[in-house]
Amino acid sequence: MSDGEAGSAAEQVTPSGSLTDLAEEYRRTRAEVESSILPLATSVDGRQFTFQVSLHGLTLQTGGYVVLERDEERRFGQILSMRPDAESAPDLGLDTMRSSMLIRFARGEGVILEGDLQPFHDAVVRRAASGEVDLTRTTEPLGIDHW
C-alpha cells in the first residue's frame, strides 16, 4: 500500500465488512460459545468425577466444595485439580464455526465426599453454598465414613 492510498489494513473492506468488524464478530461469537459451556460432571466409578465449566464467571476453585445434581440425585464433592483447556470448534461438533476458532473452558477432577456412590453422567456441577457441606462428616473416596 502506498502513502497515497487511504486506510490501514485493518480498515480495508472485505465482502463481509472491515477486518475490524470481522475481528469483533469473531470475539463476540467466541465469547457467546464459551459462556454457554455447560457445567457438567461425569463419574465412571461413583467415587471420582471429571467436569467441565465455562471460564466466564468461574466460581469454582481447586480445594473447593461442589454440589453435583442430576435428576433428583444430589452428591457433594471436592475439586482436586482444575486447569484451562481449549478445543477447536469443529472438534466440539460446531461445524458451522471457523475451523481456527478455539473454545476455551476449564476441566477438572474431584472426589465424591457424600451421596450415592454410583456412576453418573452429565450432572450439573456448582459451587456448594455456605452450610451445604457438613465438614464434620465426610466420606473418603473409598466410601469410608469419618466422624
N, C-alpha and C positions, 0 to 999 in steps of 0.2 A: 504494500500500500504506500503510495507516495504521500508527501506532505500536503499535496493539493487535494487529496481525497478526504471526504468528510466522514467522521465517525471512527470509533475504535472497533477492534474485532468483536468485543462484547456487544456493541451496538448494531452490528451488522444484522440485517433482516434475513431470516430464512423463510421458507414456505410456511412454517408453523409459527413464526414470530421471531423476536430477537433472542440471542443467546442468553441474555439476562432473564427473559421470560421463561425460556426452557429450563434454565437452572433453578429458578424459583418454583416452577411446576414440579420438577424432579424432587426438590427438597420437601415440598408440601405433600406430594404423593408418598414419599418415603416416611415422613412423619406420621401420616394417617395410617399407613400399614403397620408401622412399628407400634403405634399407640393401640392398635387393635389386636395385638398379640394376646391370646387368652392365657390367663394364669392357671395352668393345668399341671397336675401331678399324676404320676403313674407309679405303681409298685407291683413287681412280679412276685414278691415273696411276703408281702404284708408287714415287713419289718423295716425296710429301707424304701425310699422313694426318690425319684428324679422329678424335676419340674422345669418349667419354662415360664417366664414372666416378661412383660414389657419393661424396658428401661425408663420409659416415660412415667413419672410419678412413682418410681420404685420406693416401696416402703419396707421390703424385706431386707434382712442383713444376716450375714454369717453369725451363727450362735443364737439367732432369734427364734422365737416360737411361732408356729403356724397352725392354722386350722385347715384341715383337708375335708371338704364336703362333697358328697356325691349322693344324689337321691336324698334319702333321709338319714344316711350314714354320716357320722362325724368322727374324725380322728384328730389327735393332736400330735404334732411333731416338732422337731428342731432341725434347723438348717445347719448342715456340717460344712458345706462349701457352696460358693456361688461365684460365677465368672461371666464376663461378657462373651457373647458369641455372635456369629453372623452367618446367614445363609443367603445365597443368591435367590432372587425372586422365582426363577423357573424351578429351582430345586424345592421350593416350598409349594409348588403347584400353581404359581401365579404366572401362567404362560403369557398373559397379556402385558406383563410388565417388561421393562427393558431388561435384557439379559445381564447387564452390568450392575443392576441395582442390588446393593447389599442391604438386607433387612437385619438390623441389629436388635438383640434382645439378651436376656440373662438366662443362663442354665444353672442348675444346681442339684445338689444331693442332700438328703436328710435322713433322719431316722424317725420311726413312729414311736412315740412315747406312751400313748394311751389310745385305746379304741380297738375295734375289730382288727385282728392281725391276719387279715385275708388279703390276697392280691386285689388291686383295683386299677382302673384306667380312667383317665380324664376327670379326676376330682378337682374341683376348684380349690386353689391354694390362696390363702390370705393371711396377713399378719394377725396373730392372736391378740385380742384386746386385753387390756389390763384386767386381771382377775379371771380370765377364761381358762388359764392353765394353772392347775394346782401343783405348785412346785414342791409341796410336802410329800406328794405321792407321784412317782414317775415309773414308767416301765422301761426297763433296759431293752435294747434292740433284740435281745434273745427271748423276750417275753417274761423276764423275771421281775416281779414286783418288789419295790422297795418302799419302806415307810419311813 
